[in-house]
Amino acid sequence: MLYKKYRFYNDGIEMMIPSHFKETASFAAVQNSFTSDNRRVVVNVARGAGSLTQEQLVTRMDAYYKEFTRDVLEFDCIARGQRQFLGDVFGELKYRSSMMGYSFYNVFILGVYGGRELIVTMQCIQEEAANNERIFDNIADSIRILKKGRDAED
């Protein structure tokens, strides 16, 4: 599978997205969205409004987890942990959810960019989770905070 390199937020974040995914219109200027050709896989990259430091990451992930258990229909946590990309630590949560009769496989990644939240979400139909898990891991492993992003935190 081929991937295309994207840079977001004034070239401060770099990620690889499968080349057959298309950019989709987003309602917010701080969000970038992509969908697969069949529209069954969605990837969103967003800068959150909340301030965040690397030291606060675990506490914020715990807060998101509690919100998901309360607010997400049929929330079923599969894995909860951290990823490290070139020295940057990101929280990661993999879970199943249901909406309008459909079951979904979700990956939620939280990191710090420029003193604010960086949120990457990936979602597909549950039946296609096995086919997409490697793709989601490749996308997550490609996240890079570039020099401009590091300078923004200082």
DSSP file with accessible surface (Angstrom, degrees, kcal/mol):
  #  RESIDUE AA STRUCTURE BP1 BP2  ACC     N-H-->O    O-->H-N    N-H-->O    O-->H-N    TCO  KAPPA ALPHA  PHI   PSI    X-CA   Y-CA   Z-CA
    1    1 A M              0   0  112      0, 0.0     2,-0.3     0, 0.0     0, 0.0   0.000 360.0 360.0 360.0 137.6    0.0    0.0    0.0
    2    2 A L        -     0   0  133      2,-0.0    17,-2.7     0, 0.0    18,-0.4  -0.670 360.0-157.7 -93.5 148.1    1.3    3.5   -0.9
    3    3 A Y  E     -A   18   0A  54     15,-0.3     2,-0.4    -2,-0.3    13,-0.0  -0.913   6.6-143.6-124.2 151.1    1.1    6.4    1.5
    4    4 A K  E     -A   17   0A 111     13,-3.3    13,-2.6    -2,-0.3     2,-0.4  -0.938  20.4-125.5-114.7 137.1    1.2   10.1    0.9
    5    5 A K  E     -A   16   0A 115     -2,-0.4     2,-0.4    11,-0.2    11,-0.2  -0.663  28.2-173.1 -84.6 130.1    3.0   12.5    3.3
    6    6 A Y  E     -A   15   0A  27      9,-3.1     9,-2.4    -2,-0.4     2,-0.4  -0.953  11.4-155.5-120.6 145.9    0.9   15.4    4.7
    7    7 A R  E     -A   14   0A 126     -2,-0.4     2,-0.3     7,-0.2     7,-0.2  -0.979  16.9-172.4-120.4 134.9    2.0   18.3    6.8
    8    8 A F  E  >> +A   13   0A  10      5,-2.5     5,-1.9    -2,-0.4     4,-1.3  -0.823  52.1  26.8-122.2 162.6   -0.4   20.1    9.0
    9    9 A Y  T >45S-     0   0   39     -2,-0.3     3,-1.1     1,-0.2    -1,-0.2   0.960 135.4 -37.0  53.4  64.6   -0.5   23.2   11.2
   10   10 A N  T 345S-     0   0  130      1,-0.3    -1,-0.2    -3,-0.2    -2,-0.1   0.876 114.0 -59.0  59.5  39.6    2.0   25.4    9.5
   11   11 A D  T 345S+     0   0   74      2,-0.1   137,-0.3     1,-0.1    -1,-0.3   0.702 109.9 119.9  63.6  26.5    4.2   22.4    8.7
   12   12 A G  T <<5 +     0   0    0     -4,-1.3   134,-2.7    -3,-1.1     2,-0.4   0.705  68.3  47.3 -91.0 -21.3    4.6   21.5   12.4
   13   13 A I  E   < -AB   8 145A   0     -5,-1.9    -5,-2.5   132,-0.2     2,-0.4  -0.969  65.7-167.3-122.4 137.7    3.1   18.0   12.1
   14   14 A E  E     +AB   7 144A  28    130,-2.6   130,-2.4    -2,-0.4     2,-0.3  -0.982  13.2 165.4-125.3 136.9    3.9   15.3    9.6
   15   15 A M  E     -A    6   0A   0     -9,-2.4    -9,-3.1    -2,-0.4     2,-0.5  -0.989  31.7-129.1-145.5 154.7    1.8   12.2    8.9
   16   16 A M  E     -A    5   0A  56    123,-0.4   -11,-0.2    -2,-0.3   126,-0.2  -0.918  26.1-175.1-106.0 126.2    1.5    9.5    6.3
   17   17 A I  E     -A    4   0A   0    -13,-2.6   -13,-3.3    -2,-0.5    -2,-0.0  -0.951  39.3 -92.6-119.4 138.5   -2.0    8.8    5.1
   18   18 A P  E >   -A    3   0A   0      0, 0.0     3,-2.0     0, 0.0   -15,-0.3  -0.214  34.8-127.1 -50.7 137.3   -2.8    5.9    2.6
   19   19 A S  T 3  S+     0   0   53    -17,-2.7   -16,-0.1     1,-0.3   -14,-0.0   0.736 106.5  60.7 -65.3 -21.6   -2.8    7.4   -0.9
   20   20 A H  T 3  S+     0   0   60    -18,-0.4     2,-0.3     2,-0.1    -1,-0.3   0.522  84.8  97.2 -84.6  -1.4   -6.3    6.1   -1.7
   21   21 A F    <   -     0   0    3     -3,-2.0     2,-0.4    15,-0.2    15,-0.2  -0.658  67.3-145.7 -82.4 142.6   -7.7    8.2    1.1
   22   22 A K  E     -C   35   0B 114     13,-3.0    13,-2.1    -2,-0.3     2,-0.2  -0.863  16.1-112.8-111.5 141.9   -9.2   11.5    0.1
   23   23 A E  E     -C   34   0B 115     -2,-0.4     2,-0.3    11,-0.2    11,-0.3  -0.487  37.5-158.2 -67.9 138.8   -9.2   14.7    2.0
   24   24 A T  E     -C   33   0B  49      9,-2.5     9,-0.6    -2,-0.2     2,-0.0  -0.860  25.5 -89.9-119.1 157.0  -12.8   15.6    3.0
   25   25 A A        -     0   0  102     -2,-0.3     2,-0.4     7,-0.1     7,-0.1  -0.354  42.5-155.9 -63.5 141.3  -14.3   18.9    4.0
   26   26 A S        -     0   0   43      5,-0.1    -1,-0.0     1,-0.1     5,-0.0  -0.937  19.7-140.3-122.5 145.8  -14.1   19.7    7.6
   27   27 A F  S    S+     0   0  188     -2,-0.4     2,-0.4     1,-0.0    -1,-0.1   0.624  88.0  56.6 -78.5 -11.5  -16.3   22.0    9.7
   28   28 A A  S >  S-     0   0   27      3,-0.1     3,-1.6     1,-0.1    -2,-0.0  -0.954  72.7-140.2-126.5 139.8  -13.4   23.3   11.7
   29   29 A A  T 3  S+     0   0  108     -2,-0.4    -1,-0.1     1,-0.3    -2,-0.0   0.721 104.3  58.2 -67.0 -20.6  -10.2   25.0   10.5
   30   30 A V  T 3  S+     0   0   61     17,-0.1    17,-1.8    16,-0.0     2,-0.4   0.363  96.7  77.9 -91.8   6.6   -8.2   23.1   13.2
   31   31 A Q  E <   - D   0  46B  41     -3,-1.6     2,-0.4    15,-0.2    15,-0.2  -0.943  56.4-165.7-122.1 139.8   -9.3   19.7   11.8
   32   32 A N  E     - D   0  45B  39     13,-3.0    13,-2.8    -2,-0.4     2,-0.4  -0.987  15.8-167.4-119.7 130.1   -8.1   17.7    8.8
   33   33 A S  E     -CD  24  44B   9     -9,-0.6    -9,-2.5    -2,-0.4     2,-0.3  -0.929   9.9-178.6-125.5 146.7  -10.2   14.7    7.7
   34   34 A F  E     -CD  23  43B   0      9,-2.6     9,-2.6    -2,-0.4     2,-0.3  -0.987   3.9-169.1-139.3 144.8   -9.7   11.8    5.3
   35   35 A T  E     -CD  22  42B  19    -13,-2.1   -13,-3.0    -2,-0.3     7,-0.2  -0.975  26.3-111.9-132.9 151.6  -11.9    8.9    4.2
   36   36 A S    >   -     0   0    5      5,-2.0     3,-1.9    -2,-0.3   -15,-0.2  -0.258  41.9 -98.1 -70.1 166.1  -11.1    5.8    2.2
   37   37 A D  T 3  S+     0   0  103      1,-0.3    -1,-0.1   -17,-0.2   -16,-0.1   0.871 128.2  45.9 -54.9 -38.8  -12.5    5.4   -1.3
   38   38 A N  T 3  S-     0   0   93      1,-0.0    -1,-0.3     3,-0.0    -2,-0.0   0.417 108.9-126.9 -86.9   2.0  -15.4    3.3    0.0
   39   39 A R  S <  S+     0   0  191     -3,-1.9    -2,-0.1     2,-0.2     3,-0.0   0.673  80.9 112.9  63.1  21.7  -16.0    5.9    2.9
   40   40 A R        +     0   0  105      1,-0.1    85,-0.8    84,-0.0     2,-0.4   0.478  67.4  57.6-100.7  -4.3  -15.9    3.1    5.5
   41   41 A V  E     - E   0 124B   4     83,-0.2    -5,-2.0    -5,-0.1     2,-0.4  -0.998  66.8-171.6-128.3 131.9  -12.6    4.3    7.1
   42   42 A V  E     -DE  35 123B  40     81,-2.7    81,-2.4    -2,-0.4     2,-0.4  -0.973   7.2-172.7-127.1 137.1  -12.2    7.8    8.6
   43   43 A V  E     -DE  34 122B   0     -9,-2.6    -9,-2.6    -2,-0.4     2,-0.4  -0.999   7.4-175.2-127.7 129.3   -9.1    9.5    9.9
   44   44 A N  E     -DE  33 121B  33     77,-2.8    77,-2.5    -2,-0.4     2,-0.5  -0.986   9.8-168.5-125.7 139.0   -9.2   12.9   11.6
   45   45 A V  E     +DE  32 120B   0    -13,-2.8   -13,-3.0    -2,-0.4     2,-0.4  -0.995  22.1 168.6-123.9 121.5   -6.3   15.1   12.8
   46   46 A A  E     -DE  31 119B  18     73,-3.0    73,-3.3    -2,-0.5     2,-0.6  -0.987  35.6-135.7-139.5 144.6   -7.3   17.9   15.1
   47   47 A R  E     - E   0 118B  47    -17,-1.8    71,-0.2    -2,-0.4   -17,-0.1  -0.884  34.1-137.2 -93.8 122.1   -5.8   20.5   17.4
   48   48 A G  E     -     0   0B  10     69,-2.2    69,-0.1    -2,-0.6   -17,-0.0  -0.348   9.5-129.0 -76.1 161.9   -7.8   20.7   20.5
   49   49 A A  E    S+     0   0B 100     67,-0.1     2,-0.1    -2,-0.1    -1,-0.1   0.737  81.3  95.0 -80.2 -22.9   -8.7   23.9   22.3
   50   50 A G  E    S-     0   0B  28      1,-0.1    67,-1.8    66,-0.0     2,-0.2  -0.416  78.2-121.0 -75.8 141.2   -7.4   22.7   25.6
   51   51 A S  E     + E   0 116B  82     65,-0.2     2,-0.3    -2,-0.1    65,-0.3  -0.513  38.1 177.6 -74.8 150.0   -3.9   23.5   26.8
   52   52 A L        -     0   0    1     63,-2.3     2,-0.3    -2,-0.2    61,-0.1  -0.973  18.6-164.2-157.7 138.6   -1.7   20.5   27.5
   53   53 A T    >>  -     0   0   57     -2,-0.3     3,-0.9     1,-0.1     4,-0.5  -0.820  39.4-108.7-116.1 164.3    1.8   19.7   28.5
   54   54 A Q  G >4 S+     0   0   64     -2,-0.3     3,-1.1     1,-0.3     4,-0.4   0.876 120.2  57.1 -59.8 -34.3    3.7   16.4   28.3
   55   55 A E  G 34 S+     0   0  164      1,-0.2     4,-0.3     2,-0.1    -1,-0.3   0.776 106.6  49.0 -68.1 -26.1    3.4   16.1   32.1
   56   56 A Q  G <> S+     0   0   82     -3,-0.9     4,-2.5     1,-0.2    -1,-0.2   0.504  84.1  97.1 -90.0  -3.9   -0.4   16.4   31.9
   57   57 A L  H <X S+     0   0    2     -3,-1.1     4,-2.7    -4,-0.5     5,-0.2   0.901  82.2  46.7 -58.2 -47.6   -0.8   13.7   29.2
   58   58 A V  H  > S+     0   0   74     -4,-0.4     4,-2.4    -3,-0.2    -1,-0.2   0.932 113.6  49.1 -63.7 -43.3   -1.6   10.7   31.5
   59   59 A T  H  > S+     0   0  101     -4,-0.3     4,-2.0     1,-0.2    -1,-0.2   0.920 112.5  47.9 -62.2 -42.3   -4.1   12.7   33.5
   60   60 A R  H  X S+     0   0   63     -4,-2.5     4,-2.5     1,-0.2    -2,-0.2   0.904 109.9  52.3 -67.7 -38.5   -5.8   14.0   30.3
   61   61 A M  H  X S+     0   0   13     -4,-2.7     4,-2.6    -5,-0.2    -1,-0.2   0.916 108.2  51.9 -62.8 -40.7   -6.0   10.5   28.8
   62   62 A D  H  X S+     0   0   60     -4,-2.4     4,-2.3    -5,-0.2    -1,-0.2   0.909 109.0  50.6 -60.5 -39.8   -7.6    9.3   32.0
   63   63 A A  H  X S+     0   0   40     -4,-2.0     4,-2.3     2,-0.2    -2,-0.2   0.922 110.7  48.1 -65.6 -42.9  -10.2   12.1   31.7
   64   64 A Y  H  X S+     0   0   37     -4,-2.5     4,-2.8     2,-0.2     5,-0.2   0.924 109.9  53.4 -62.3 -42.1  -10.9   11.1   28.1
   65   65 A Y  H  X S+     0   0   62     -4,-2.6     4,-2.5     1,-0.2    -2,-0.2   0.940 109.5  47.8 -58.6 -46.0  -11.3    7.5   29.1
   66   66 A K  H  X S+     0   0  141     -4,-2.3     4,-1.5     1,-0.2    -1,-0.2   0.898 112.1  49.8 -62.5 -40.7  -13.8    8.4   31.8
   67   67 A E  H  X S+     0   0   83     -4,-2.3     4,-3.2     1,-0.2     5,-0.3   0.914 110.9  49.8 -64.2 -41.9  -15.8   10.5   29.3
   68   68 A F  H  X S+     0   0   27     -4,-2.8     4,-2.4     1,-0.2    -2,-0.2   0.920 108.5  51.7 -63.6 -43.5  -15.8    7.7   26.7
   69   69 A T  H  < S+     0   0   67     -4,-2.5    -1,-0.2    -5,-0.2     6,-0.2   0.850 119.1  38.3 -63.0 -30.2  -17.0    5.2   29.3
   70   70 A R  H  < S+     0   0  170     -4,-1.5    -2,-0.2    -5,-0.2    -1,-0.2   0.875 128.7  27.6 -84.4 -40.3  -19.9    7.5   30.2
   71   71 A D  H  < S+     0   0   97     -4,-3.2     2,-0.5    -5,-0.2    -3,-0.2   0.686  96.4  86.5-104.4 -21.6  -20.7    9.0   26.8
   72   72 A V  S >< S-     0   0   37     -4,-2.4     3,-1.2    -5,-0.3     2,-0.1  -0.735  80.1-118.4 -89.6 126.6  -19.9    6.4   24.1
   73   73 A L  T 3  S-     0   0  117     -2,-0.5    25,-1.8    25,-0.3    -2,-0.1  -0.385  91.7  -5.6 -63.8 133.0  -22.6    3.9   23.3
   74   74 A E  T 3  S-     0   0  148     23,-0.2    -1,-0.3     1,-0.2     2,-0.2   0.882  86.9-167.0  49.2  47.3  -21.6    0.4   24.1
   75   75 A F    <   +     0   0   36     -3,-1.2     2,-0.4    -6,-0.2    22,-0.2  -0.476  11.2 179.2 -66.5 127.0  -18.0    1.4   24.8
   76   76 A D  E     -F   96   0B  74     20,-2.1    20,-2.6    -2,-0.2     2,-0.3  -0.895  19.3-144.6-134.9 102.2  -15.7   -1.6   25.0
   77   77 A C  E     +F   95   0B  38     -2,-0.4    18,-0.3    18,-0.2     3,-0.1  -0.517  21.2 175.2 -71.2 127.5  -12.0   -0.8   25.7
   78   78 A I  E     -     0   0B  72     16,-2.8     2,-0.3     1,-0.4    17,-0.2   0.821  67.1  -5.2 -97.1 -44.8   -9.6   -3.1   23.8
   79   79 A A  E     -F   94   0B  46     15,-1.8    15,-3.0     2,-0.0    -1,-0.4  -0.993  54.6-170.5-154.6 147.0   -6.3   -1.5   24.7
   80   80 A R  E     +F   93   0B 111     -2,-0.3     2,-0.3    13,-0.2    13,-0.2  -0.994  37.3  96.7-141.5 126.9   -5.0    1.5   26.6
   81   81 A G  E     -F   92   0B  39     11,-2.7    11,-3.2    -2,-0.4     2,-0.3  -0.902  59.0 -72.4-175.2-155.0   -1.5    2.7   26.6
   82   82 A Q  E     -F   91   0B 111     -2,-0.3     2,-0.3     9,-0.3     9,-0.2  -0.933  23.1-156.6-131.0 153.8    1.2    5.0   25.2
   83   83 A R  E     -F   90   0B  37      7,-3.0     7,-3.0    -2,-0.3     2,-0.5  -0.936  10.3-148.5-122.1 150.8    3.2    5.2   22.0
   84   84 A Q  E     -F   89   0B 136     -2,-0.3     2,-0.5     5,-0.2     5,-0.2  -0.988  12.3-176.0-124.0 126.2    6.5    7.0   21.6
   85   85 A F  E >  S-F   88   0B  10      3,-2.9     3,-2.5    -2,-0.5    60,-0.2  -0.961  73.0 -33.5-122.7 109.5    7.4    8.6   18.4
   86   86 A L  T 3  S-     0   0  122     -2,-0.5    -1,-0.1     1,-0.3     3,-0.1   0.878 126.8 -42.1  48.6  45.0   10.9   10.1   18.1
   87   87 A G  T 3  S+     0   0   54      1,-0.3     2,-0.5     0, 0.0    -1,-0.3   0.320 115.1 115.0  89.3 -11.6   10.9   11.1   21.8
   88   88 A D  E <   -F   85   0B  14     -3,-2.5    -3,-2.9    57,-0.0     2,-0.4  -0.814  57.2-144.2 -93.5 131.6    7.3   12.4   21.9
   89   89 A V  E     -F   84   0B  32     -2,-0.5     2,-0.4    -5,-0.2    23,-0.3  -0.802  18.1-175.5 -98.1 134.0    4.9   10.4   24.0
   90   90 A F  E     -F   83   0B   2     -7,-3.0    -7,-3.0    -2,-0.4     2,-0.3  -0.978  22.2-128.6-125.5 141.4    1.3   10.0   22.9
   91   91 A G  E     -FG  82 110B   1     19,-2.7    19,-2.4    -2,-0.4     2,-0.4  -0.650  27.0-162.9 -83.8 146.4   -1.6    8.3   24.7
   92   92 A E  E     -FG  81 109B  23    -11,-3.2   -11,-2.7    -2,-0.3     2,-0.4  -0.998  13.6-177.6-136.7 138.5   -3.5    5.7   22.8
   93   93 A L  E     -FG  80 108B   1     15,-2.4    15,-2.9    -2,-0.4     2,-0.5  -0.994   5.3-168.1-135.6 122.6   -6.9    4.1   23.3
   94   94 A K  E     +FG  79 107B  23    -15,-3.0   -16,-2.8    -2,-0.4   -15,-1.8  -0.959  25.1 152.9-110.1 132.4   -8.4    1.4   21.1
   95   95 A Y  E     -FG  77 106B  25     11,-2.3    11,-2.9    -2,-0.5     2,-0.3  -0.980  40.1-122.5-154.4 162.7  -12.0    0.6   21.6
   96   96 A R  E     +FG  76 105B  90    -20,-2.6   -20,-2.1    -2,-0.3     2,-0.3  -0.849  33.0 172.0-104.5 148.1  -15.2   -0.7   20.1
   97   97 A S  E     - G   0 104B   9      7,-1.9     7,-3.3    -2,-0.3     2,-0.4  -0.933  20.9-137.3-147.2 167.7  -18.4    1.4   20.0
   98   98 A S  E     + G   0 103B  18    -25,-1.8     2,-0.3    -2,-0.3   -25,-0.3  -0.982  20.0 169.5-131.8 144.8  -21.9    1.3   18.4
   99   99 A M  E >  S- G   0 102B  99      3,-2.3     3,-2.2    -2,-0.4    -2,-0.0  -0.938  70.0 -10.2-154.8 130.2  -23.9    3.9   16.7
  100  100 A M  T 3  S-     0   0  162     -2,-0.3     3,-0.1     1,-0.3    -1,-0.0   0.846 130.0 -50.2  51.0  39.2  -27.2    3.6   14.8
  101  101 A G  T 3  S+     0   0   82      1,-0.2     2,-0.4     0, 0.0    -1,-0.3   0.488 115.4 112.2  84.1   1.9  -26.9   -0.2   14.7
  102  102 A Y  E <   -G   99   0B 140     -3,-2.2    -3,-2.3    24,-0.0     2,-0.4  -0.881  58.1-141.0-110.1 142.4  -23.3   -0.3   13.5
  103  103 A S  E     -G   98   0B  48     -2,-0.4    23,-3.0    -5,-0.2    24,-0.3  -0.847  22.7-165.1-100.3 137.2  -20.3   -1.5   15.4
  104  104 A F  E     -GH  97 125B  31     -7,-3.3    -7,-1.9    -2,-0.4     2,-0.5  -0.890  20.3-141.4-123.5 151.4  -17.1    0.4   15.0
  105  105 A Y  E     -GH  96 124B   7     19,-2.8    19,-2.0    -2,-0.3     2,-0.4  -0.940  32.2-171.5-105.9 129.7  -13.4   -0.1   15.8
  106  106 A N  E     -GH  95 123B   7    -11,-2.9   -11,-2.3    -2,-0.5     2,-0.4  -0.952  21.3-164.6-128.8 144.9  -11.8    3.1   17.0
  107  107 A V  E     -GH  94 122B   3     15,-2.6    15,-2.2    -2,-0.4     2,-0.5  -0.999  10.4-170.1-126.4 126.9   -8.3    4.4   17.7
  108  108 A F  E     -GH  93 121B   9    -15,-2.9   -15,-2.4    -2,-0.4     2,-0.4  -0.976   3.7-173.9-118.2 123.2   -7.9    7.6   19.7
  109  109 A I  E     -GH  92 120B   0     11,-2.8    11,-2.4    -2,-0.5     2,-0.5  -0.978   2.8-168.5-121.7 132.2   -4.4    9.2   20.0
  110  110 A L  E     +GH  91 119B   0    -19,-2.4   -19,-2.7    -2,-0.4     2,-0.2  -0.979  17.6 153.8-122.8 127.4   -3.6   12.2   22.2
  111  111 A G  E     - H   0 118B   0      7,-2.8     7,-2.5    -2,-0.5     2,-0.5  -0.789  40.9-101.1-137.9-176.4   -0.4   14.1   22.0
  112  112 A V  E     + H   0 117B   3    -23,-0.3     2,-0.4    -2,-0.2     5,-0.2  -0.945  34.9 168.9-115.1 129.2    1.0   17.6   22.7
  113  113 A Y  E >  S- H   0 116B  10      3,-2.7     3,-1.6    -2,-0.5    37,-0.1  -0.954  73.5 -16.7-140.4 118.7    1.7   20.1   19.9
  114  114 A G  T 3  S-     0   0   17     35,-0.6     3,-0.1    -2,-0.4    36,-0.1   0.825 125.3 -55.5  59.9  32.6    2.5   23.7   20.6
  115  115 A G  T 3  S+     0   0   29      1,-0.3   -63,-2.3   -64,-0.1     2,-0.3   0.593 122.4  91.8  78.0   9.0    1.2   23.5   24.2
  116  116 A R  E <  S-EH  51 113B  83     -3,-1.6    -3,-2.7   -65,-0.3    -1,-0.3  -0.837  85.3 -79.6-128.8 169.7   -2.2   22.2   23.1
  117  117 A E  E     - H   0 112B  11    -67,-1.8   -69,-2.2    -2,-0.3     2,-0.5  -0.430  31.4-161.4 -68.8 139.5   -3.9   18.9   22.4
  118  118 A L  E     -EH  47 111B   0     -7,-2.5    -7,-2.8   -71,-0.2     2,-0.5  -0.998  15.1-170.8-117.1 119.9   -3.2   17.1   19.2
  119  119 A I  E     -EH  46 110B  26    -73,-3.3   -73,-3.0    -2,-0.5     2,-0.5  -0.964  11.4-176.1-120.1 126.1   -5.9   14.5   18.6
  120  120 A V  E     -EH  45 109B   1    -11,-2.4   -11,-2.8    -2,-0.5     2,-0.4  -0.988   8.8-176.1-118.3 124.5   -5.8   11.8   15.9
  121  121 A T  E     -EH  44 108B  43    -77,-2.5   -77,-2.8    -2,-0.5     2,-0.4  -0.963   6.0-174.9-122.0 142.3   -8.8    9.5   15.6
  122  122 A M  E     +EH  43 107B   2    -15,-2.2   -15,-2.6    -2,-0.4     2,-0.3  -0.997   8.6 176.7-134.4 138.5   -9.3    6.6   13.2
  123  123 A Q  E     +EH  42 106B  59    -81,-2.4   -81,-2.7    -2,-0.4     2,-0.3  -1.000   7.2 162.3-147.1 141.4  -12.5    4.6   12.8
  124  124 A C  E     -EH  41 105B   1    -19,-2.0   -19,-2.8    -2,-0.3   -83,-0.2  -0.944  50.7 -74.9-146.7 168.7  -13.7    1.7   10.7
  125  125 A I  E >   - H   0 104B  19    -85,-0.8     3,-2.2    -2,-0.3   -21,-0.3  -0.442  46.8-121.3 -64.1 136.6  -16.6   -0.8   10.7
  126  126 A Q  G >  S+     0   0   46    -23,-3.0     3,-2.0     1,-0.3     4,-0.4   0.866 110.8  60.4 -52.1 -40.5  -15.8   -3.5   13.3
  127  127 A E  G 3  S+     0   0  143    -24,-0.3    -1,-0.3     1,-0.3     3,-0.2   0.719 107.3  47.3 -62.8 -19.5  -16.0   -6.3   10.7
  128  128 A E  G <> S+     0   0   39     -3,-2.2     4,-1.5     1,-0.1    -1,-0.3   0.261  80.2 104.9-103.7  10.5  -13.1   -4.6    8.9
  129  129 A A  H <> S+     0   0    8     -3,-2.0     4,-2.0     1,-0.2     3,-0.4   0.915  77.8  51.9 -59.6 -46.0  -10.9   -4.0   12.0
  130  130 A A  H  > S+     0   0   86     -4,-0.4     4,-0.5     1,-0.2    -1,-0.2   0.901 111.1  48.4 -60.6 -38.9   -8.5   -6.8   11.2
  131  131 A N  H  4 S+     0   0  123      1,-0.2     4,-0.3    -4,-0.2    -1,-0.2   0.782 119.5  38.4 -69.9 -28.2   -7.9   -5.4    7.7
  132  132 A N  H  X S+     0   0   14     -4,-1.5     4,-2.9    -3,-0.4     5,-0.2   0.589  90.5  85.6-102.0 -12.4   -7.4   -1.8    9.0
  133  133 A E  H  X S+     0   0   78     -4,-2.0     4,-2.5     1,-0.2     5,-0.2   0.917  93.6  47.4 -59.2 -42.4   -5.4   -2.4   12.2
  134  134 A R  H  X S+     0   0  146     -4,-0.5     4,-2.5     2,-0.2    -1,-0.2   0.919 112.2  50.5 -65.0 -40.0   -2.1   -2.4   10.3
  135  135 A I  H  > S+     0   0   10     -4,-0.3     4,-2.5     2,-0.2    -2,-0.2   0.941 110.8  49.0 -62.0 -45.1   -3.0    0.7    8.4
  136  136 A F  H  X S+     0   0    1     -4,-2.9     4,-2.7     1,-0.2    -2,-0.2   0.907 110.9  50.2 -62.2 -41.2   -4.0    2.5   11.6
  137  137 A D  H  X S+     0   0   45     -4,-2.5     4,-3.0    -5,-0.2    -1,-0.2   0.910 110.0  50.8 -63.3 -40.5   -0.6    1.4   13.2
  138  138 A N  H  X S+     0   0   57     -4,-2.5     4,-1.0     2,-0.2  -122,-0.2   0.914 111.7  47.2 -63.5 -42.7    1.3    2.7   10.1
  139  139 A I  H >< S+     0   0    0     -4,-2.5     3,-0.8     2,-0.2     4,-0.5   0.957 114.7  46.4 -61.9 -49.1   -0.5    6.1   10.3
  140  140 A A  H >< S+     0   0    0     -4,-2.7     3,-1.3     1,-0.3    -2,-0.2   0.916 110.7  52.5 -61.4 -42.4    0.1    6.3   14.1
  141  141 A D  H 3< S+     0   0   75     -4,-3.0    -1,-0.3     1,-0.2    -2,-0.2   0.709 103.8  59.4 -67.3 -18.2    3.8    5.4   13.7
  142  142 A S  T << S+     0   0   14     -4,-1.0    -1,-0.2    -3,-0.8    -2,-0.2   0.567  74.0 119.9 -88.0  -7.8    4.2    8.1   11.1
  143  143 A I    <   +     0   0    0     -3,-1.3     2,-0.4    -4,-0.5  -128,-0.2  -0.381  39.1 176.6 -62.9 125.5    3.2   11.0   13.3
  144  144 A R  E     -B   14   0A  77   -130,-2.4  -130,-2.6    -2,-0.1     2,-0.7  -0.998  27.9-149.5-132.9 131.8    6.1   13.4   13.6
  145  145 A I  E     -B   13   0A   7     -2,-0.4  -132,-0.2  -132,-0.2  -133,-0.1  -0.904  31.5-151.2 -96.4 114.7    6.3   16.7   15.4
  146  146 A L    >>  -     0   0   37   -134,-2.7     4,-2.0    -2,-0.7     3,-0.8  -0.216  30.5 -88.0 -84.0 175.1    8.7   18.7   13.4
  147  147 A K  H 3> S+     0   0  146      1,-0.3     4,-2.7     2,-0.2     5,-0.2   0.882 126.3  56.4 -53.1 -41.7   11.1   21.5   14.4
  148  148 A K  H 3> S+     0   0  106   -137,-0.3     4,-1.5     1,-0.2    -1,-0.3   0.889 108.0  48.9 -58.9 -38.2    8.4   24.2   13.9
  149  149 A G  H <> S+     0   0    0     -3,-0.8     4,-0.7  -137,-0.4   -35,-0.6   0.869 110.7  49.5 -69.6 -36.0    6.1   22.3   16.3
  150  150 A R  H >X S+     0   0   84     -4,-2.0     3,-0.8     1,-0.2     4,-0.7   0.905 109.0  52.3 -68.7 -40.7    8.8   22.0   18.9
  151  151 A D  H >< S+     0   0   78     -4,-2.7     3,-0.8     1,-0.2    -2,-0.2   0.861 102.0  61.1 -62.9 -33.0    9.6   25.8   18.6
  152  152 A A  H 3< S+     0   0   59     -4,-1.5    -1,-0.2     1,-0.2    -2,-0.2   0.789 100.7  54.8 -65.8 -25.1    5.9   26.5   19.1
  153  153 A E  H <<        0   0   72     -3,-0.8    -1,-0.2    -4,-0.7    -2,-0.2   0.723 360.0 360.0 -81.5 -20.8    6.1   24.9   22.5
  154  154 A D    <<        0   0  166     -3,-0.8    -3,-0.0    -4,-0.7     0, 0.0  -0.223 360.0 360.0 -77.3 360.0    9.0   27.0   23.8
